Amino acid sequence: MSADASDSRRVEVYPGREVVVEFDPDLTFECVDDCTWCCHHGVLLYDRDLLELAARANLAETTTDFRGEKFVRREEKARDDHVAEDGHACAFLREDGLCSLHLEEEWKPTRCSVFPLGVWLEDGDLHVDVRESAREHCEGLNVSERRVIDELEAFLPELLWVLENPDSDREL
């Protein structure tokens, strides 16, 4: 995931909270209508996400355990487009292709906020780059004027700096 060290730069996202940015500072991102590619995968839920989700949904119906971690359950969807090859997607993906948590509850799990970025710890520093899978599939990269580096706080919840393992490569 790491880019050439000469491309890396430290950026303060919150007071006292820096991240090592490994992507091109001119990278832009904006979700595009009807994409939902990021909703195909199980969403890893950190402890704080579980508490937030419990206030909004029934955890027994909407989450699953995998390798000792909690994820949002994937379920079969009636729509043919923008679902995974197995016809499944996030339990909160509505039939119109929009997220019920984001639109109706005005909240997103940490992993959803981070997308299309990937985060990992390296030598005690939090690093961030575009996920390899997003480079291949995400239609929202470089289609707008919204520079990611200018809005890192929108992508990187402060919770990431206190997690023992914020690595975003874990999938359901």
Secondary structure, DSSP 8 states (H G I E B T S, - for coil): ----GGG-EEEEEETTEEEEE-S-TT-BB---TT--GGGGS--EE-HHHHHHHHTTS-HHHHEEEETTEEEE-EEE-S-SSSS-TTSEEETTB-TTS-BHHHHHHS---HHHHHTTEEEEEETTEEEEEE-HHHHHH-TTBTSSS-BGGGGHHHHS-GGGGT-S---TT---
